Amino acid sequence: MQVGDLVQTVKGWSYKTWTGVIIKMKESELPEDWAQVFWTEASGIDGQVFWVPVNKCEVISESR
């Protein structure tokens, strides 16, 4: 995963599948790295940016 990739949450992690674009990556000393994602869903968090563990996302389309 890298900045600019279009991602979605893995099935079963949330009550629905969220889609967004990675805007920043952060390596962590914890078992997983983190991605800051601009979520594109039309909902209560529309247009919000949240950090998510990369193991909870899958790439839909890689940035060019």
N, C-alpha and C positions, 0 to 999 in steps of 0.2 A: 504494500500500500504506500501511496505517496500523495503529496499535495496535488489537488486537482482531480483525483479519482472520484467517480460517482460510486457511492456505496449504499448498502441497505443493511439493516440489522438482521442478524441471523434469526431464522424461524425459532420460536419458542423462547427467545430472550425477553420479549416484550409482548404485550397483549395484541400488538399489531406490528406490521413491518414498516419501519421508518426509512425514508430515502433522503440522502443528502450528499454534499460535496465536502471533501476534506480540505480544510483551509490551513491546518498546522499539524505537525507531528511532534510527539514528545517521547523520547526514550525514557524508560523508567527502570529503577532498581528492582521494582516489583516483578513478578513473573510475566506481566504483559506490558506492552507499550500502549500509548494512548494517542488518539486522534481527536483533534478539535473539528467538529463537523457542523456545517451550516445546514440545518434540517429544512427541507422544502415542503413538508406536509402542511396542508391547510387545516389547522387545528388550533388549539389553545397555545401551542408553542410555535405557531407559524413564524418563520423567519428567525428563529432562535438559534443560538450557537451553544453547543454543549460538548464536553469532553466525554469520550466513550472508549472503553478498552478495545483495541484493534481485533481481539479475538471474538468480539461480539458483532463484528461487521464483515461483510463480504463485498468484494469489488464487483460492480455491475459493468462499469466501463472505465478503462484506464485513461488517464490524461495523456495528451499527445506530447 
